[in-house]
Amino acid sequence: MMDSTFDPARIAVEAVAAASGASTDAPWGDPDLSVLRLNRRPPPRLPLAVFGPWGNWITGAAEAAACPPDYVMAPLLAAASALIGNARWAQC
């Protein structure tokens, strides 16, 4: 078991603080919360009308999973594209 008085991190912080003349009580100060970007705009709503009758299913599944409808729609589109695969081609 390690000796509780030997803490390499504490020793390093105290050494840096002693070299710079700073106090070891609060060496870092208050964190900069501006990096959280709390002033972001909300994402646009998913247009469920474009999914036709699947829109109701997406809404119900999202409510059952307690998640946004986007989290249900993305795997649904991925599964549909995998099932369709190479069977259909777009025509111009």
Phi, psi and omega in degrees: 000141182285150175289128184290344179277343179266104179232103184301324180293316179296319180296319179294318179295317179295324180293317179294318180296320179293322181290328182265352180082012181272166178275148179269359181292312179223078187290339186255340182078196181279144179289152178273104183278358179291342179289345179285345181050059181287352181264021180289150174284151176291152179292157178293151179286147178287125179283090183292341181295333181288346181268001178059229182292340177289341179301318178294320179295317179299316179297314180296318180293323179293320177294321179294326180268357181056051180218167176293153179300335179300325182288341176268322184294318184298310178293330178296315178295322179295318180293318180297319180292326178290324179290321179289316176054234184262013184283334182235143178235142176286142179241142179266000000 
